[in-house]
Amino acid sequence: MSNQTANDSAEMTFGEHLDELRKILIRVALVFALLFIVLFTIKGVVLKVVFAPVTPEFPTNRLFTWLATAMGSDALNIHPENVELFNNKMAGQFMLHIKSSLVGAIVIAFPFLVWQLWLFVKPALPPHQRKQSIRYVLETPVWFILGVLFGYYIIAPLAINFLGNYSVSSEIKNIIDVGSYMSTVLGVTFAAALAFQLPLLVRLLANLGLIGSETMRQYRKVAVVVLLIFSAIITPPDVVSQILIFIPCYALYEYGITIARRIEIRKAREEAEYQAMQQAEEAKKAEEAEAAEVTEETTEADEATEKPGTEGADEATEKPAEAQDSDKAEEEIAVEPAEEGAGAEETAEADKTKDK
């Protein structure tokens, strides 16, 4: 009864949950605002990161230039210098500054956001689910950052090079609007970050028993079509970005098959251990019951052997008592004749005295 009262007092009301959620959102908002202010003040650093994919010094551009020189193929060469950016809006550059600072703050604050949300959900989870969920809390930011880096360093420069240098006629010159450039970079970067959450999704579904490795192998062709549609939705409207997103998505799908297989092996091992433990407990209970039966039978046998001995002892004790009574009776009988004889002698002597 006391445990139930303690549990009831530990439960939070709906209003207390809302108050706790409000505190978490305030903390996240304060951290996000602080990061935004810091990034907004260091405008040069932020904009340098934003426009790095269109510079020849960018690591990906230098890598492809080296590959083109080493292999003697200009098809691999990237020409970011041909991409010209311009602004045709009054507040275009100011909005670019704000947008880049917001995106930077979101990327940096994302792990903190995931951690705070987990702290809000953790009290409602059983202990074993808390241990499992902490892995998702740690892996989600990791896969998110990996996706952002892949989109920024791989997909973004290749997409910008293809789209910026693509031409249907020599009479048309590409002058890219800075807003369009920003949308492309952000689109492919966050699309890659979202696509890199696929292993976590597969892990979650496999743990829930909703998907298996064999099922994923059977539906590979369907997965290819779904991933192509997914890549087309989350990327800018061009085939290159779609293909560049599809390739890592499919690689992650194959990795998800490996994850599902590992989970199945782990579940089978845990099930075998559980069955073995159950069998051991049943065998132990059977041994204890058998030992209890043997002990009970031994006790009954001991009691059966003790009862006849006790009766014999009682009879033995009773017999001497009876013998003593008979002895006393015999003594009394012997004493009585003696007394009678003595009385007769005294009478005879008295008679003799009278005769005299």
ZALUM-581899 format. One record per residue (C-alpha): x, y, z. Coordinates in steps of 0.5 Angstrom, whole numbers, plus 500, padded with zeros to 3 digits. Layout:
N
XYZ ...
This chain:
356
500500500 506505502 509503495 503505491 502511495 509513493 508511486 502516486 506521489 512521484 507521478 506528475 500531473 498534466 500541468 506539471 508536465 507542461 511546466 517541465 516542457 516549458 522549462 526545456 523549451 526555454 533552455 533550448 531557446 536561450 541556447 539557440 538565441 545565444 548561438 545565433 547572436 554569436 554567429 551573427 556577430 562573426 559574419 565573416 566566418 559564417 559567410 566564408 563557410 557558406 561560400 566555400 563550396 564555390 572557391 577553388 581552395 575548397 577540399 572537394 574541389 581540390 581533390 577533383 582537380 587533382 584526380 582530373 590531373 592525375 587521370 588526364 580527364 577534364 571530365 572530373 575537373 570542377 570549375 567553381 570559378 565559373 559560378 557567378 553570384 549576384 543579388 537582385 533584392 534590396 534585403 537579399 544580403 541581409 537576409 542571407 546573413 540572417 539565414 546563414 546564422 540561423 542555420 548554423 545555430 540549428 546545426 550546433 544546437 541540435 545535439 542539445 535539443 535532442 538531449 533535452 527532449 530525452 531528459 523530458 521523456 526519460 522519467 516515463 521510460 522503464 529502466 531497460 528502455 532508458 538504457 536502450 534509448 540512450 544509444 539513440 540519444 547519442 547516435 542521432 546527433 552523430 548521424 546528423 552531423 555526418 549527414 551535414 558534413 557529407 552534404 556540405 563537402 560532397 553533394 553541395 560542391 558537385 551539385 553547384 558545379 553541375 548546375 552552375 556550369 550546365 548550359 543548353 546554349 552558349 548564348 545564355 550565361 549563368 548568373 546565379 542568384 545568391 538566394 538560389 545558391 543558399 537554398 541549394 546548399 541548405 537543401 542538399 545539406 539537410 537532405 543528407 542529414 535527414 537521409 543519414 537517420 535511416 540506420 536509426 530508423 531501421 534499428 528502431 523498427 528492428 527492435 520493435 519487431 516490425 522489420 527484419 533483415 530477410 524482409 529488407 533483402 526481399 524488398 530491395 527493388 521496392 526500396 530503390 524506388 522509394 529511395 529515389 522518390 525520397 531523394 527527389 522530394 528532399 533535394 532541389 529539382 535536379 537529377 544530379 542532387 537526386 542521384 548524389 542523395 540516393 547513393 548514400 541512402 542506398 548504402 545506408 539501406 544495405 547497412 541497415 540490413 546488417 543492423 537488423 541482422 545483428 539485432 536478430 542475432 542478439 534477440 535470439 541469444 537473449 531468448 536462448 539465455 532466457 529459456 535456459 534461465 527458465 529451465 534452470 529455475 524450473 529444475 531448481 524448483 523441482 529439486 527443491 520439491 523433491 528434497 522437501 518430499 524426501 525430508 517429509 517422508 524421512 520425518 514421518 518414518 522417524 516418527 513411526 519408529 519413535 512411537 513403538 519404542 515409547 509405548 514399550 518404555 511406558 509398558 516397561 515403566 508400568 510393569 515394575 510399578 505393578 510388580 511393586 504393588 504385588 510385592 507390597 501386597 505379598 508383604 502385607 499378606 506375610 505380615 498379617 499371618 505373622 501378626 496373627 501367629 504372635 497373637 495366638 502365642 500371647 493367648 496361649 501363654 495367658 491361658 497357661 498362666 490362668 491354669 497355673 
